[in-house]
Amino acid sequence: MKKTIKDYDLKGKKVIIRCDYNVPIENGVIKDDSRIKASLKTIRYARKNGAKIILLSHLGRIKTEEDKQKYTLKPVADRLSKLLRKKVTFIDQTRGKKLENAINNMKEKDIILIENTRFEDLNGQKESKNNIQLGKYWASLGDIFINDAFGTIHRIHASNCGLAENLPNGLGLLVENEIKKLTKLIENPKKPYVIILGGSKVSDKIGVIENLINKVDYLLICGGMAFTFLKAAGFNIGDSLLEQDKIAYCKKLLEKHENKIILPIDIITSKEISENAKTNERFLGEIKDDEIGLDIGHKTTEVFKQYLEDSKTIFWNGPAGYFELKPFQNGTKSLLDIISKTKAYSVIGGGDSARAAKEFNYQDKIKHISTGGGASLAFLEGINLKALDLINEK
């Protein structure tokens, strides 16, 4: 069992907390602060126990000097100050005397947010490639490292792995909770166990399929990835999304697990992807060559419902259609509604499906919505996560 923030005496200690503040910001305005809110529990615990709190996070990808203006964490510091009702001091450096002096002058319960860790990527990708010297430098600023960024738990960065390699460490309350909730999907899940996989690519989901196919009762396939499966099953998919190099894999999977894998039986199609698109509802075999499949149809929703309403465990990753546009929202909204009415232990694995749950106001009707899309998939794939592996055992 991994150590957590609760295993340390924090009083008077400089505690570095890696958060995930990779939030959407447009013209300096935060569009979704749910990840910021998710970090508050750990920060409040550290303050209550007398820590000097140093926060780290990345935001976006930094490739040019111009990106620095777009991806500064200053708006996050302002939002944190309001949510915590406590001044969060923002330091517009990732290293240097200004930062060091600010940390050395901290009092108990003070909070500092350091500038975007990926500013260090401009000169040799020091953050993203876990530069040894950078990890040691950041570690020199604190006494204890707490990893509370589940969204980057599958990344090998200086701000998570580099810090963990150089300081006594533990998990934050957010990451501890994520692991607890996701572990229930792997270790003795209640049956019937149903997984919904959507989104665009089969290739993104192969690891999860391989690791969980023998644990689940049914695997419901939707989203853009469904069309590679449908092509493998011999159906015409028109101009829909297709991973040509994954057809053989899908065919083999369908043959081996034909009683577990449930594919759509009807599709919402269109000739264009737009807010005003004219749509058709086509059964398999009726899709025209110039049509794109962009959502599951009503009959598919009814079929999926039969499997979901009796389930005891549900995991969902990837929307059922191009939900960002109104003509193709119904499949994703309907599945959210069905799941919300079940008594199952339901988990949405972050990413676009989590965004859809929030956009359609189902966030309080699902048992757990993960804060990390890629991270939740990596965890369920059963691969070694170095940033997690490096955390000290109790």
Secondary structure, DSSP 8 states (H G I E B T S, - for coil): -B-BGGGS--TT-EEEEE------EETTEES--HHHHHTHHHHHHHHHTT-EEEEE---S---SHHHHHHT-SHHHHHHHHHHHTS-EEEES-SSSHHHHHHHHT--TT-EEEE--GGGGGGTT-TTTTT-HHHHHHHHHT-SEEEE--GGGTTS--IIIIIHHTTS-EEE-HHHHHHHHHHHTTTSS--SSEEEEE-SS-STTTHHHHHHHTTT-SEEEE-STTHHHHHHHTT---TT----GGGHHHHHHHHHHTTTTEE--SEEEEESS-STT--EEEEETT---TT-EEEEE-HHHHHHHHHHHTT-SEEEEES-SS-TTSGGG-HHHHHHHHHHHTS-SEEEE-SHHHHHHHHHTT-TTSSSEE-S-HHHHHHHHHT---HHHHTS-B-
